């Protein structure tokens, strides 16, 4: 029997990196759902990590 307290939720997931990341409510409202998404620290670190990989492999 299923727990009566279990609810089915839809959770937003960030795919900026290879591993899925669940942003906090603050991050969703401050970055993900606004024009400020380019200022997201998670996105910035994934972009800079990608650039570092390109420089090393070049």
N, C-alpha and C positions, 0 to 999 in steps of 0.2 A: 504494500500500500504506500502511495506517495505521501510525503509530508504535506499537511494542509497549509504550512507556512511558506512553502517554496513557491516563488513567483517566477515566471518566465520574463527575463529582461533582455533588452537589446542593448549591448554595450558597444560604444564607439571604440574603434581600434586604430591606432596610428601605424602606418607601414613605412615610415621614413627610413627605418633600418630594416635589416633582414628579419629581426625578431619582432613580432607584434608587441605593441606597447599600449596599455590602457591609460589614456590621459586622465588627470584629476579633473574635478569640476572646475577648479580655478583655471587650469590649462585650456579646457574646452571653451570657457567664456572669454578668457584673455587672449588666446591665440587661435585655436582651431576654427572657431566659428566667426572670425572677424578678418579684416584686412591685415591684422597684425600677425598672421600665420607665418610670415617670413621672419619674424622676430622670435619665434619659438626656440628656446634653448635646445630642446631635443632635436629639432630639425637642423639647427645650426651645427650641432656637434656631428650629426650624421653627414652633412654636406662637407664639413671640414675633414672628416675621416675619409670620405671618398676622394677628396682632392689629394690628401696625403698618400693614399694608395696609388693614385695615378702618377704622382711625382716619383715614388719609389720604384714603380714598375717601368718608368720611362728610361 
